[in-house]
Amino acid sequence: EQCNFGGLGATGNGARGLSFDTVLKGLRAQALHLRAYAGYEPLTVDPSKAQEVDPRYGAWILARKANIIRKLAGTWAMDKNYAVKLVRVMNEL
């Protein structure tokens, strides 16, 4: 229903997060958002149209908030142990 596989906009305290019309839009928004967190312009989306895909996309996010994995904790994900858990899963792959 929500097509928000990355929990964009779900900032804790029961916030539901954003909804996207299609699976493809939800996946594009997640990819764009993660790329922005790393501080890079989007690869396949015209930067002037980025907010159509991810309404939270903006200059404030292009600040390399998460240019290393540990910086994802408490920013990309509310869980302070997110980076540790992510690395554990990556190592299991």
Secondary structure, 3 states (H helix, E strand, C coil): CCCCCCCCCCCCCCCCCCCCCCHHHHHHHHHHHHHHHCCCCCCCCCHHHHHHHCCCCCHHHCCCCCCCHHHHECCCECCCCHHHHHHHHHHHC
